[in-house]
């Protein structure tokens, strides 16, 4: 991986991130075709609804992933690539408890929503329960990925993700063609989870310390740090579900499964293109945060400016690519029926661009080991569902796109002043300060 990155003149972290995201990008069109060929419109709509309901994990994750990365990036042992067993054990226990609570709540909540929508059949309800069990198991292990990222072992983490993506798509496609329908996704996810954890255990054994390896005093300190960050970050991330995932339940409820399929299929085009813009900031964040911790602000700013500019350019290119993909697919009858109209898709793609630009700005303040976006998150949490409900009711799918555009315009207007305030700082905040 490092040799290939050097040959193309790209930072190895960015190159591995591009490969990890680029592989799903290349596989996505083929995967979409296979899904469309093997699932009817209603089942495809249910698939996107299930994916949205699974995202209720944000109501329980509460920003713990970013909080773990922030703590790990500020650790003195971060430079060695391995972190304290005490920190790993605290993260492991935290994630297991939270994942269990999430599994119970989201499982019952999802079943209740499906019954309310008229889906009482055994097939649909058991499919959702299977999805939820798989999602909870995945959630319980996600802390290890945050630790790897915070330890600046981004290249290794991306290599695991590349291999896992290959395994998942091969298993998924084989099951879809074999007629496993919506259960194909559950089985593929479980196989991938086992593959990931076995790979991590073989190569990153420090992520699986024995329970006796933790020092009680150290664990108390790490727990207090994690609790402090999550307590405030939770208010930002708690709102995330209402911002990122409410469009599918609202669309499904007001416009039906067919409209939900169109929204989900069109979103998938933008997700796999514009989401590449975050790779540069995600890859650079541990170094930026570590430079801030050492009061090397000029170095940190230079790294951030380069990463944010590259991400913005990629986001613009992603918009163009999404339009090209939409244009090509709308000539194929089977896909034409599952795509939003161009006005609705164009506005949707524009909202994704604003989302990428806004979220990438948040990395700079968070490098100071703080979470200053609480008020912005609450504002967007109220604006988004109201705009979605109003837009879907009066303008259909176009209204949903317009609502998302309004959401991210308001968010960017709130994020930028906070970013600028931290950009002008010339000293490290001695203790967590919350805006």
N, C-alpha and C positions, 0 to 999 in steps of 0.2 A: 504493500500500500504506500509506504514512504517513498519507494523508488518511483512508482508511477506518479505520485504527487510532484516529486522533483522534476521528472521529465516534462510535465505540463506546466511547471513553474507556479504551482499552487501550494499553499500551506496544507500540510498533511491532515490537519484537523478538518479544514474546509473540504478538502478533496474526499476524505472518508465520509463526511456528512453528505456531500453531493451524491456519492455512490449509494449511501444508505437510503436517501430520499429518491434518488434518480431511478433506482431499480424498481420500486413500486410505480414510479411515473411511467416507466417503459412497459410495465406489465399491466397497468390500469386499463388501457384501451382494450387489450385482449380479454382481461377479466370482465370488463363491462359487457363485451360481446357475448362471452360465455354465460354471464348472468342473465342477459336479455333472452338468450336462446333457451335457457333451461328453467327460468322462472316466469310465471305469468305476471301481469301488471299488478294484481292485488298482492301477490306474494312479495314482489319487489318493493311495493309500498310498505308492507309490513317489515321488511328487512331494514329499510331506512328508519322506520319508526323505532324498531328495536335498538338500532344503533344510537338513536337520540335518547331513548330511555336509559340505555346503559351509561350515558354521560351524566346521569344523576350522581355518579361517583364524585363529581366536582363539589357536591353538597357535603361530602365527607372528607375528600382529600384536603380541601381548605388551604391549598397552597403549600402543602407539606413537601412536595417535590422540589419546588424552588427554594424553600427554607432549608432543606437538607443540603442542596447544592451550595447555598450561600455559606452555611456553617463549614462545610467541607473545604470550600475554596479559601477560607480564612484560617484554616488549620496550619500550624507550623509543619506538620508531617505531610502536607499536601504535595510538596516537592518530591517526596520519595515515591509517590504513586500508590501508597497504602495508608489507610487511615486507622485510627485507634480502634481496637476491638470493642471498647466501651461505646463509642459512637455507633458502630455498626449494630451492636446489640440493641441499643435504644431505638434506632431506626427500624430494626426488624420487628421488635415488639409493638411499636407504635402502628406500623403498617398492618400487622396481623389483626389487631383489635379493631382498627378502623375498617378494614376490609370485611370483617365479619358483620359489623353493624350495617355497613352499606349493603351487603348481600341480603340481609333480612328486610331492611326497609325498602330497597328498590325492587326486590322480588315481589313483595306484597303490593307495593304501589303500582308496579307495572301490570300485575294481574287485575287489580281493581280498575285501572284505566282501560284495559282491553275489554273487560266485561261491560263497563259503562258504554264503550263504543259499539257493543253488540257482538263481540267476538267471544262467544261462550264455548266454542268447540275445544275438544281435548287436544287436538293437533296444535292449534295456535298457542294455547296456554302452556302446554308442556314445552313447546319450542322456546317460549320466552323464559321459562324457568331454567332451561338448559343454557340459554344465552347468559342468564344472570349468574349461574354457578361458575361458568367459565370466566366471566368478567371479574367476579370477586376473587377468584384464584389468581388471576393476572394482577389485580390491584395489590394483593398482599405481597407481591415480589417486586413491585415497581421501585421501592426504596433503594434497591441495589443499583439500579440504573442512575439514580440521582447521585449516589455516592461515587460511582465511577466518573460521572461528569464533573463533580466537584473536586475529585482527586486529579483532574486534568488527564484522565485516561480516555479521552474522547475517541481517539482512533480505534482503540480496542473495543469500546462499546459499539461503535459504528460497524466494525467488522462482524461482531456477533449479530447485529441487526440485519446486515446484508444476508448472512447465512440463514437466519430465521425467516426472512422474507421469501427466500427461495423455497424453503421447506413449506411454508404456509401456502404459497400459491400453487405449488405442485399438488399438495394434498387437496386443497380446495377445488381446483379444476377437475381433478380425478373424481372427487365425490359428486360434483355437480353433474358431470357426464354420466356417472353411475346412477343418478336419480335420487340422491340423498336430499335434494331440495334445500330448504332453509337450514336443515341440520348440518349441511356441509360446512357452514361457517363455524359452528360450535366445535365440531370434531377437529377441523383444521386449526382452530385457536388452541385447543387443548394439546394437540401434538406439538405445535410450535412452542407452547409454554414449557413442556417437558424438555424439548430440545434446548431452549435457552438456558434453563436452570442447570442442566447437565453440563453444558458448555462453560458456563460461569464457574461451576464447582471445580471443573478440571483445570481451568486456567487462572481463575481469580479466587483461590481458596480463602484469602483473607476476608472475603465477603460472607463467609460461613463460619464464624468463630464459635467455639464451644461456649456454653453458657457460663462456664467458670472463668473465661478469659477476661470478662469485664471487671473493672475496678468500681466498687459501689460508689465511691466519692466522685469519680469521673463521670459515671453514668448519671448521677444527680445533676451535675453541672451541664452535661449535654442535654438532658431532658429539660432543664430550665431554659436553656437557650432555644431549643426547638419549640417549646411551649410558648415562649415569648414571641418568637417570630410568627408562629402559626396563629396565635391569638389575634394579632393584627392583620396578618395576611389573609386570614380566613374571611374577613369582611370583604376583601377584594375578590377572592376566589369563590366565595359562596354565591356571589352575584353572577359568576360566570355561566352557570347553567341557564339563567334567564336571558343572557346575552347571546350565547353561542348555540343553545340547543332548543330553545322554545319554538323556533320556526316550524319544526317538524310536527310536534304535538298539535300546535294551533292549525297548521295546514291540514293535517289529517282530520282534525275535528270539524273544521269549517268547510273544507273543499274536497275531502274524501281521499281514498287510497291512490287513485290515479294521479291526482294533482301532487300528492306526496311523493310518488315515484318520479314525476317530472322534476320536482324541486331537488330531490336527492340525487338524481342522475346528473342534472346540470351542475349542482354543487360539487359533485365528485370531479368534474372537469377542472374547475377552478382550484379545488383543494390540492390536487396533485401538481399543479403548475405554480400557483402563487405561493403556496406554503414553502416552496424552496427558499423564499426570501429570508426565512428565519435562521437558516443554517449558519450564516456568517456570524450572527450575534450569539447564537447558542454555542458555537464552537469557540468563540473568543471570550465568552463570559468568565470562565475560571481565571484566565490571565488578567482580564480587566479588573475583576474583584480583588485578585491577589495584589495587583499593582496599587490599587486604592488602599488596601490594608497596609502597604509599605509606604504610603504617602507619595508614591511616584505618579503624580497626577498628570503630568505632561505625557508620560508613556501611556497611561491608561486612556487619556483623551485621544491620542493618535490612533491607538488600536480600535477604539470605539468608532471614531469618524470613518476609518477605512472600512470597518465591517458594516456600518449602517449604510454607507454609500453603495457598497456592493450589493447589499440586500435590497435597496431601493431600485437599483437598475435591474436586478433579477425579477423583482415584482412587476415592473413595467413590461419586461419581456414575457413574463408569465401571463399577463393580460392578453397580449397579442397571440400567444400560443393557444390560450383558452378559446379565443374568438375563432382561430383557424380550426381547432378541433370541433367546435360547435358547428361551424359552417360545413365541414366535411361530413359530419354525422347526420345533419338534417336532410341530406339527400338520400339517405337510406331509410326506406319506409318504416321498418321496424323500430328504428331509433328516433325517427321524426316524431312518432307518437309519444315518445318518452322524454322529449326535450321541451324546455320552456321556450316561448317565442323569443325572437332576437331582442326586442326592447326590454323584456323582463330579464333575459340572460345578460344583456349588456350592463344594465344597472346593477345586477347581482355581482358581476365581475368587478365593476367599479368599487363596490362596497368591500370586496375582498382586498383590493389594492389599498384602500384607506386603512383597513384592518392591519395589513402587514406593516405599513408605515408607522401607525400608532403604536402597535405592540413592540416593535423594535426599539422605539424610544424609551420604553420602560426599563430596558436593561441597564441604562446608565445609573439612575437613582438606586436601583436594587443592588448595584455593585457596592454601595455604601452600607450594605447589610441592614436595610430598612425596607418598609413597605408603605410608601406615601400616597397610594392611589385609592384609598378607601372611599373618599367622597365621590370621586369620579366613577368608581364601580357602582356605588349605590344609585347615582344619577342614571347611569346607563341601564341598570337593572330595571328601573321603573319605566324609562323611555321605550326600551325595546319591546317588551310584551304588549304595551298599549299600542305602539305604532304597528306591530304585527297584526294585532286583532283588528284594528281599524282598517289597515291596508288590505288584509285578506277579505274582510267583509265587503268592502266597497270596490276593490280593484283586482281581486283574485291574486294570481301569482305575481303579477306586476306590482301589486300593492305590497307583497312580502319583500320583494327586491327593494322597493322604495323605502320601506321601513328599516331594512338593514343599512341602507345608505344613510338615513337620518341618524341611526344609532351610532355609526362610526364617525360621522361628522361631529356629533356632540362629544364623543369620546376623545377625539383628537384635540378638540378645543379645550378639554380639561387636562389632558395629559401633557401638552406642550409647555404650559407655564410651569408645571412641576419639574419637568425635565430641565427647563432653562434655569430654574432656581438652583438645582444641584450642579448644573454645568458650570456655574460661576463660583462654586465652592473651591477653596484653596487649602482646606484642612479637613482631616477626617473627623467625622462626628464621634465624640468620645463615648456616647451611649446611644442606644436606639432612640430615634426621634420620629414620631409619627405625625404625618400631616393630616 
